[in-house]
Amino acid sequence: MATLPSTDPAARDAVPELCRIVRLGTVPYREAWDLQVEIADRVRRGLTPDTLLLLEHPHTYTRGRLSPDTHLLLDQSAIVETDRGGLITYHGPGQLVAYPIVRLRGRGGPHWYVRTLEQVISNSLVEFGLATSTVDGLTGVWTADGRRKLAAIGVKIAGGVAYHGFAINVRADLSMFDAIIPCGIADRGVTSVAAELSGRAELLTVDTIADAVARHFCTAFGFKPTPDETGQ
């Protein structure tokens, strides 16, 4: 069972810019979802600082609140129904999943939040020499030509606190997307960082991407990572 270290309830008042960066390894989807809900409640009540969970999931298909059955090309019983925004997507090994659990009050609304997450992803991938883009009317981060999706975003905001988040295909098995219409977009493809970098991807891992994401996330939101979670 994924758990978090205890947190001083006064931490939020003492250091409001604090953010816990928590690496969980591989966690089943439903277990990670339950953990997010628990943390979101603690963040909302001021008992826990804003938190960024970084992890991978076993092979899992998930569907957002608005996803129609027409986007399914497999047995519906294989899908995890979620409370996030967005449509259907795949999670699995080789994919970095980031779940920011943060207060939005005083920062910005849903549109600002999603655009900021896109910028975090783009800035992280630029470190590895990968040019990216965003596409008008669509969420997520794409290749420079806008034809192939590198990262999907789906969030939930309740009581002023956001959870769920984004997934970056680092070395994911792209054939797993063949069973769905990813994010309901039939006329564009899905790719991975490793596939786009090709011969330049030898040292690329989920952990190296996670390091970049943690840095750029804290920069974008003005956070300081907690020393006990970063080893500093």
VONUNU-703321 format. One record per atom (N, C-alpha, C, O): x, y, z. Coordinates in pm, whole numbers, padded with zeros to 5 digits, always signed. Example, Ala and Ser with C-alpha at 12.3 -4.5 7.8 and 13.67 -1.06 7.14 Angstrom:
REM VONUNU-703321
+01319-00569+00780 +01230-00450+00780 +01320-00330+00780 +01424-00332+00846 +01285-00225+00708 +01367-00106+00714 +01290+00003+00787 +01341+00114+00804 
This chain:
REM VONUNU-703321
+00085-00120+00000 +00000+00000+00000 +00088+00125+00000 +00175+00139+00086 +00068+00215-00095 +00147+00338-00101 +00110+00428+00016 -00008+00455+00040 +00211+00475+00087 +00188+00565+00200 +00284+00682+00192 +00384+00677+00120 +00254+00786+00265 +00338+00905+00272 +00387+00924+00414 +00320+00885+00509 +00505+00985+00430 +00551+01017+00564 +00461+01120+00629 +00395+01199+00561 +00457+01119+00763 +00372+01215+00834 +00424+01356+00813 +00542+01377+00786 +00332+01453+00826 +00366+01594+00804 +00319+01676+00923 +00209+01655+00973 +00401+01769+00968 +00364+01861+01075 +00247+01946+01030 +00258+02015+00929 +00133+01944+01102 +00017+02023+01061 +00045+02172+01050 -00027+02243+00979 +00148+02221+01116 +00179+02364+01111 +00263+02400+00990 +00291+02518+00967 +00305+02299+00912 +00398+02325+00801 +00340+02422+00700 +00412+02506+00646 +00210+02409+00673 +00150+02495+00572 +00159+02642+00610 +00187+02727+00525 +00137+02672+00739 +00142+02810+00784 +00285+02862+00788 +00311+02978+00756 +00379+02774+00827 +00517+02817+00843 +00585+02838+00708 +00658+02935+00688 +00561+02746+00614 +00626+02753+00484 +00520+02728+00376 +00511+02616+00324 +00440+02829+00342 +00328+02807+00250 +00371+02767+00110 +00291+02712+00034 +00499+02794+00073 +00545+02758-00060 +00602+02617-00066 +00650+02574-00170 +00596+02545+00044 +00650+02410+00051 +00575+02315-00042 +00453+02325-00055 +00648+02225-00106 +00585+02119-00186 +00660+01989-00166 +00782+01984-00179 +00587+01885-00135 +00650+01753-00120 +00661+01687-00257 +00562+01678-00331 +00780+01642-00290 +00803+01566-00413 +00818+01421-00371 +00917+01384-00308 +00721+01338-00405 +00713+01202-00353 +00721+01102-00469 +00637+01104-00559 +00821+01017-00466 +00839+00915-00569 +00790+00782-00514 +00835+00736-00410 +00698+00721-00584 +00630+00602-00532 +00661+00475-00609 +00611+00369-00572 +00743+00481-00714 +00769+00361-00792 +00647+00322-00873 +00581+00408-00932 +00616+00193-00877 +00499+00144-00951 +00384+00120-00854 +00398+00046-00756 +00270+00183-00882 +00154+00176-00793 +00030+00145-00876 +00008+00210-00978 -00053+00048-00835 -00179+00023-00907 -00264+00150-00914 -00262+00233-00823 -00338+00165-01024 -00410+00289-01047 -00507+00324-00934 -00505+00436-00884 -00591+00229-00895 -00692+00259-00792 -00627+00297-00658 -00677+00382-00585 -00516+00233-00627 -00445+00265-00503 -00392+00408-00508 -00401+00482-00409 -00336+00447-00622 -00285+00583-00637 -00399+00684-00632 -00384+00793-00577 -00512+00649-00688 -00629+00738-00687 -00676+00761-00543 -00701+00874-00503 -00687+00652-00467 -00728+00665-00326 -00630+00754-00250 -00670+00835-00167 -00502+00737-00278 -00401+00817-00210 -00416+00965-00245 -00402+01051-00158 -00443+00994-00371 -00464+01133-00412 -00582+01197-00338 -00572+01310-00291 -00691+01123-00330 -00810+01176-00262 -00778+01206-00115 -00820+01308-00061 -00703+01115-00053 -00665+01136+00088 -00578+01260+00103 -00600+01342+00191 -00477+01272+00015 -00387+01388+00025 -00462+01517-00006 -00441+01618+00061 -00549+01514-00108 -00624+01634-00144 -00706+01685-00026 -00716+01805-00003 -00765+01593+00049 -00842+01634+00166 -00752+01699+00271 -00790+01798+00333 -00633+01643+00290 -00539+01698+00388 -00486+01834+00342 -00469+01925+00424 -00461+01848+00213 -00416+01978+00160 -00526+02082+00179 -00499+02195+00219 -00649+02043+00149 -00764+02134+00160 -00781+02184+00303 -00819+02299+00326 -00753+02097+00400 -00770+02133+00541 -00645+02195+00603 -00643+02225+00722 -00540+02213+00522 -00419+02275+00572 -00332+02184+00655 -00248+02232+00732 -00349+02053+00642 -00272+01958+00721 -00148+01907+00649 -00059+01849+00711 -00142+01928+00519 -00032+01877+00436 +00003+01981+00331 -00087+02045+00276 +00130+02000+00302 +00167+02093+00195 +00121+02041+00059 +00086+01924+00044 +00121+02129-00039 +00100+02086-00177 +00200+01974-00207 +00312+01974-00157 +00157+01880-00290 +00234+01757-00309 +00239+01719-00457 +00141+01735-00529 +00353+01669-00500 +00366+01614-00635 +00404+01467-00623 +00512+01434-00573 +00315+01379-00670 +00343+01236-00673 +00400+01201-00810 +00346+01243-00912 +00509+01125-00812 +00571+01079-00936 +00578+00928-00932 +00633+00871-00837 +00523+00862-01033 +00510+00717-01028 +00487+00658-01166 +00479+00729-01266 +00478+00526-01170 +00433+00453-01288 +00315+00366-01247 +00299+00333-01129 +00233+00328-01344 +00124+00234-01320 +00149+00104-01395 +00216+00105-01499 +00096-00008-01345 +00087-00128-01429 -00007-00098-01546 -00074+00005-01547 -00012-00188-01644 -00099-00168-01760 -00243-00139-01716 -00305-00222-01650 -00294-00022-01753 -00428+00021-01712 -00488+00114-01816 -00419+00202-01868 -00616+00094-01847 -00690+00192-01927 -00784+00267-01834 -00852+00207-01751 -00788+00399-01848 -00878+00479-01764 -00961+00571-01852 -00921+00609-01962 -01078+00604-01800 -01170+00687-01877 -01218+00804-01791 -01257+00785-01676 -01214+00925-01848 -01263+01043-01780 -01414+01051-01783 -01481+00967-01843 -01468+01153-01719 -01612+01164-01701 -01690+01177-01831 -01805+01133-01839 -01629+01235-01933 -01703+01267-02056 -01675+01170-02170 -01720+01193-02282 -01602+01063-02144 -01560+00974-02253 -01674+00884-02298 -01729+00810-02216 -01711+00887-02427 -01818+00800-02477 -01768+00659-02506 -01648+00638-02523 -01860+00564-02512 -01823+00426-02540 -01762+00409-02679 -01690+00312-02702 -01788+00500-02770 -01735+00487-02906 -01583+00497-02910 -01522+00463-03012 -01521+00544-02802 -01375+00553-02799 -01312+00423-02750 -01190+00412-02743 -01396+00323-02717 -01347+00195-02668 -01337+00095-02782 -01432+00077-02858 -01223+00030-02793 -01206-00076-02890 -01178-00208-02819 -01127-00302-02879 -01212-00215-02690 -01191-00334-02611 -01306-00347-02512 -01391-00259-02502 -01309-00458-02440 -01415-00486-02343 -01422-00374-02239 -01321-00338-02178 -01542-00320-02220 -01559-00209-02126 -01521-00247-01984 -01485-00160-01905 -01528-00375-01950 -01494-00418-01814 -01346-00397-01784 -01306-00402-01667 -01264-00375-01887 -01121-00355-01867 -01086-00211-01836 -00969-00178-01817 -01186-00123-01831 -01163+00020-01814 -01188+00062-01670 -01285+00018-01608 -01100+00147-01616 -01124+00207-01485 -01194+00341-01507 -01140+00430-01572 -01314+00354-01454 -01389+00479-01463 -01336+00575-01357 -01327+00539-01239 -01302+00698-01396 -01243+00792-01302 -01328+00918-01291 -01426+00936-01364 -01289+01006-01198 -01360+01134-01180 -01283+01250-01242 -01320+01366-01221 -01178+01222-01317 -01100+01330-01378 -01167+01380-01505 -01260+01319-01557 -01118+01494-01553 -01157+01541-01685 -01083+01462-01792 -01003+01374-01761 -01111+01494-01916 -01046+01421-02024 -01123+01296-02062 -01226+01265-02003 -01071+01225-02161 -01140+01108-02215 -01063+00982-02179 -01015+00969-02066 -01051+00889-02271 -00989+00761-02240 -00839+00765-02271 -00797+00826-02369 -00760+00700-02187 -00617+00692-02211 -00561+00564-02151 -00631+00487-02087 -00433+00545-02175 -00362+00425-02127 -00250+00467-02033 -00183+00568-02055 -00230+00388-01927 -00115+00403-01839 -00041+00270-01831 -00103+00164-01835 +00091+00276-01821 +00166+00152-01809 +00313+00176-01788 +00358+00290-01779 +00390+00067-01779 +00534+00078-01759 +00600+00164-01867 +00559+00161-01983 +00701+00239-01827 +00769+00325-01922 +00702+00459-01941 +00743+00538-02027 +00600+00485-01863 +00528+00613-01870 +00540+00682-01734 +00507+00623-01631 +00586+00806-01735 +00590+00883-01610 +00454+00944-01584 +00400+01018-01668 +00397+00913-01468 +00270+00972-01427 +00299+01070-01314 +00364+01036-01215 +00250+01191-01330 +00270+01296-01229 +00134+01342-01180 +00049+01384-01258 +00114+01333-01050 -00010+01377-00988 +00018+01496-00895 +00050+01475-00778 +00005+01619-00945 +00017+01735-00856 -00113+01749-00775 -00222+01746-00830 -00098+01765-00647 -00213+01787-00559 -00190+01923-00494 -00119+01936-00394 -00251+02025-00554 -00215+02163-00521 -00338+02251-00504 -00443+02227-00565 -00323+02353-00421 -00426+02455-00403 -00423+02550-00523 -00316+02598-00561 -00538+02577-00581 -00545+02672-00693 -00591+02810-00650 -00568+02907-00721 -00654+02820-00536 -00702+02950-00490 -00585+03046-00474 -00485+03014-00411 -00600+03165-00534 -00493+03262-00529 -00388+03243-00636 -00295+03323-00647 -00401+03136-00715 -00304+03111-00822 -00367+03133-00959 -00318+03214-01037 -00475+03064-00987 -00539+03075-01117 -00649+02971-01130 -00666+02887-01042 -00724+02978-01239 -00834+02886-01262 -00792+02763-01339 -00673+02743-01365 -00889+02680-01377 -00859+02555-01447 -00781+02574-01577 -00687+02499-01604 -00819+02673-01657 -00750+02695-01784 -00603+02729-01759 -00514+02673-01822 -00579+02822-01667 -00441+02859-01632 -00364+02737-01584 -00248+02718-01620 -00428+02654-01503 -00360+02538-01445 -00316+02440-01553 -00202+02395-01554 -00406+02406-01644 -00372+02311-01750 -00262+02367-01839 -00170+02295-01877 -00273+02497-01874 -00168+02557-01957 -00032+02555-01885 +00072+02536-01948 -00035+02575-01753 +00090+02572-01677 +00149+02432-01676 +00271+02416-01688 +00065+02330-01661 +00114+02192-01666 +00175+02162-01803 +00279+02096-01811 +00112+02209-01909 +00169+02190-02043 +00308+02252-02052 +00399+02194-02111 +00323+02370-01994 +00454+02436-01998 +00557+02360-01917 +00673+02351-01958 +00517+02306-01803 +00608+02224-01722 +00659+02106-01804 +00778+02077-01805 +00567+02038-01872 +00606+01922-01953 +00699+01964-02065 +00804+01902-02086 +00663+02069-02137 +00744+02115-02250 +00884+02154-02204 +00983+02115-02266 +00893+02231-02097 +01023+02272-02046 +01108+02153-02003 +01230+02153-02019 +01043+02051-01948 +01115+01931-01905 +01173+01856-02025 +01287+01811-02021 +01095+01843-02131 +01140+01766-02247 +01245+01840-02329 +01328+01778-02394 +01240+01972-02326 +01343+02051-02395 +01482+02018-02340 +01580+02023-02414 +01491+01986-02212 +01620+01949-02153 +01684+01832-02225 +01807+01817-02224 +01602+01748-02287 +01653+01629-02354 +01662+01649-02505 +01682+01553-02580 +01647+01773-02548 +01661+01804-02689 +01538+01775-02772 +01548+01760-02894 +01422+01767-02708 +01299+01735-02780 +01211+01859-02791 +01162+01911-02690 +01190+01904-02913 +01101+02018-02937 +00956+01972-02928 +00923+01864-02976 +00871+02053-02868 +00731+02017-02849 +00641+02130-02894 +00687+02238-02931 +00511+02105-02889 +00412+02208-02921 +00285+02179-02845 +00267+02071-02788 +00195+02277-02843 +00058+02256-02799 -00032+02281-02919 +00009+02345-03016 -00154+02229-02912 -00247+02237-03025 -00372+02312-02980 -00432+02276-02879 -00410+02414-03053 -00529+02491-03020 -00651+02400-03009 -00677+02319-03098 -00725+02414-02900 -00846+02336-02881 -00825+02199-02820 -00922+02129-02791 -00699+02159-02801 -00668+02028-02743 -00576+02047-02624 -00499+02144-02618 -00583+01956-02529 -00490+01960-02416 -00376+01863-02441 -00383+01777-02528 -00271+01879-02362 -00158+01789-02373 -00040+01853-02444 -00046+01969-02484 +00065+01775-02458 +00188+01821-02524 +00217+01729-02642 +00207+01607-02631 +00253+01790-02753 +00266+01720-02880 +00405+01739-02938 +00483+01822-02891 +00434+01662-03043 +00557+01684-03117 +00552+01822-03181 +00446+01886-03187 +00666+01868-03230 +00675+02004-03283 +00577+02029-03397 +00529+02141-03414 +00546+01924-03475 +00452+01941-03586 +00307+01924-03544 +00217+01938-03627 +00283+01893-03416 +00147+01879-03366 +00076+01752-03409 -00046+01742-03393 +00148+01655-03463 +00082+01535-03516 +00079+01418-03417 -00007+01331-03428 +00172+01415-03323 +00181+01300-03233 +00186+01348-03088 +00257+01442-03053 +00108+01281-03004 +00096+01324-02865 +00202+01257-02778 +00220+01135-02781 +00271+01339-02701 +00373+01292-02608 +00321+01278-02466 +00365+01190-02391 +00229+01364-02428 +00182+01368-02289 +00035+01407-02284 -00009+01498-02353 -00039+01335-02201 -00183+01361-02183 -00207+01423-02046 -00134+01397-01950 -00310+01507-02038 -00345+01575-01914 -00493+01552-01883 -00578+01563-01972 -00522+01520-01758 -00661+01509-01713 -00665+01540-01564 -00598+01472-01486 -00740+01640-01525 -00738+01683-01385 -00879+01687-01327 -00980+01686-01398 -00881+01692-01196 -01003+01710-01118 -00977+01823-01019 -00873+01825-00954 -01071+01916-01007 -01059+02024-00910 -01180+02020-00818 -01294+02028-00864 -01155+02008-00690 -01264+02001-00591 -01222+02078-00467 -01115+02056-00412 -01308+02169-00424 -01278+02247-00305 -01152+02331-00319 -01083+02358-00221 -01123+02373-00441 -01006+02457-00464 -00875+02383-00475 -00770+02446-00486 -00879+02249-00471 -00757+02168-00479 -00763+02080-00604 -00863+02013-00628 -00656+02082-00681 -00647+02000-00802 -00577+01869-00771 -00484+01864-00691 -00623+01762-00836 -00551+01635-00832 -00568+01565-00966 -00617+01626-01061 -00530+01437-00976 -00499+01372-01103 -00386+01454-01167 -00313+01521-01093 -00366+01452-01297 -00251+01525-01349 -00216+01491-01491 -00297+01508-01581 -00093+01442-01513 -00049+01418-01650 +00039+01295-01659 +00093+01247-01560 +00052+01245-01782 +00133+01126-01809 +00218+01152-01932 +00167+01194-02036 +00349+01128-01920 +00443+01145-02030 +00488+01008-02077 +00538+00928-01998 +00471+00981-02203 +00519+00855-02260 +00670+00864-02278 +00719+00926-02371 +00743+00801-02187 +00889+00804-02194 +00939+00688-02279 +00998+00709-02385 +00913+00566-02233 +00945+00445-02309 +00825+00350-02308 +00842+00228-02305 +00708+00404-02311 +00586+00323-02303 +00570+00236-02427 +00618+00270-02535 +00501+00123-02410 +00466+00035-02522 +00351+00100-02598 +00236+00095-02554 +00381+00162-02711 +00281+00239-02784 +00173+00151-02845 +00065+00201-02878 +00198+00022-02860 +00096-00066-02916 -00025-00077-02824 -00134-00114-02869 -00008-00045-02695 -00120-00052-02602 -00226+00053-02633 -00341+00039-02591 -00189+00158-02705 -00286+00260-02743 -00375+00215-02859 -00474+00281-02891 -00339+00103-02923 -00417+00056-03038 -00557+00011-02999 -00646+00003-03084 -00578-00020-02869 -00708-00070-02824 -00807+00041-02793 -00922+00013-02757 -00765+00166-02806 -00852+00279-02774 -00834+00389-02878 -00743+00383-02961 -00921+00489-02872 -00898+00614-02944 -00847+00711-02839 -00926+00772-02767 -00714+00728-02828 -00657+00802-02716 -00711+00945-02707 -00703+01022-02802 -00765+00976-02590 -00821+01109-02564 -00927+01148-02666 -00956+01266-02683 -00985+01048-02733 -01091+01074-02830 -01045+01139-02958 -01127+01191-03034 -00915+01138-02984 -00860+01206-03102 -00817+01101-03204 -00714+01035-03186 -00895+01086-03310 -00870+00979-03406 -00773+01017-03517 -00716+00929-03581 -00754+01146-03540 -00675+01188-03656 -00533+01230-03622 -00464+01289-03705 -00487+01200-03500 -00349+01228-03461 -00294+01106-03387 -00369+01028-03330 -00163+01092-03390 -00102+00974-03332 -00052+00994-03190 -00064+01102-03132 +00003+00887-03136 +00064+00888-03003 +00209+00843-03019 +00238+00755-03099 +00297+00904-02945 +00439+00869-02954 +00501+00873-02815 +00432+00899-02716 +00630+00847-02808 +00703+00852-02682 +00828+00937-02699 +00873+00964-02811 +00883+00977-02587 +01007+01056-02591 +01118+00974-02655 +01193+01025-02738 +01128+00846-02617 +01233+00760-02672 +01219+00743-02822 +01318+00746-02895 +01095+00727-02870 +01073+00710-03014 +01113+00835-03090 +01170+00825-03199 +01085+00951-03035 +01116+01076-03104 +01266+01107-03101 +01319+01164-03196 +01333+01069-02993 +01477+01095-02984 +01559+00989-03055 +01675+01013-03089 +01500+00873-03077 +01564+00764-03151 +01702+00733-03092 +01712+00695-02976 +01807+00749-03172 +01942+00712-03128 +01997+00794-03015 +02100+00759-02957 +01931+00904-02981 +01979+00989-02872 +01917+00951-02737 +01934+01024-02639 +01846+00839-02732 +01767+00807-02613 +01828+00699-02525 +01759+00645-02438 +01956+00665-02545 +02014+00552-02472 +02004+00566-02321 +01973+00469-02252 +02029+00684-02269 +02031+00705-02124 +01899+00756-02069 +01889+00790-01951 +01798+00762-02154 +01669+00816-02112 +01592+00715-02027 +01574+00600-02068 +01546+00758-01910 +01465+00673-01823 +01350+00754-01766 +01347+00876-01775 +01255+00684-01709 +01144+00752-01641 +01198+00839-01528 +01148+00949-01505 +01299+00790-01458 +01355+00867-01347 +01421+00996-01393 +01407+01099-01326 +01492+00993-01506 +01557+01116-01552 +01454+01220-01594 +01472+01339-01571 +01345+01175-01656 +01237+01268-01691 +01171+01320-01564 +01136+01438-01555 +01154+01232-01464 +01092+01273-01338 +01174+01382-01269 +01118+01475-01211 +01306+01370-01275 +01392+01474-01216 +01364+01610-01279 +01349+01710-01209 +01356+01612-01411 +01330+01738-01482 +01192+01792-01451 +01175+01912-01429 +01093+01704-01448 +00956+01746-01418 +00948+01808-01279 +00884+01912-01261 +01011+01746-01181 +01007+01799-01045 +01066+01940-01040 +01011+02029-00975 +01178+01959-01108 +01242+02092-01108 +01152+02197-01173 +01129+02304-01116 +01103+02166-01292 +01024+02265-01365 +00887+02288-01301 +00833+02398-01309 +00832+02186-01237 +00706+02203-01166 +00724+02302-01052 +00644+02395-01036 +00829+02284-00972 +00852+02375-00859 +00880+02516-00907 +00835+02613-00845 +00952+02530-01017 +00979+02663-01071 +00850+02731-01117 +00827+02848-01087 +00767+02657-01189 +00644+02714-01245 +00548+02761-01137 +00480+02862-01153 +00542+02688-01026 +00446+02719-00920 +00509+02795-00803 +00440+02827-00706 +00638+02825-00811 +00704+02898-00703 +00720+02817-00577 +00721+02872-00467 +00735+02685-00591 +00747+02596-00476 +00893+02573-00438 +00984+02589-00519 +00912+02534-00312 +01038+02479-00265 +01013+02333-00228 +00925+02306-00146 +01087+02239-00286 +01067+02099-00249 +01108+02074-00105 +01201+02137-00056 +01041+01983-00038 +01073+01954+00101 +01205+01877+00109 +01228+01787+00028 +01292+01911+00204 +01422+01845+00214 +01413+01694+00235 +01494+01620+00181 +01314+01647+00314 +01308+01504+00343 +01269+01423+00221 +01299+01303+00215 +01204+01483+00122 +01163+01409+00002 +01264+01424-00112 +01261+01344-00206 +01351+01523-00106 +01446+01545-00215 +01587+01500-00178 +01674+01492-00264 +01610+01471-00050 +01743+01430-00007 +01836+01547+00017 +01955+01525+00043 +01788+01669+00008 +01872+01787+00029 +01883+01822+00177 +01951+01919+00213 
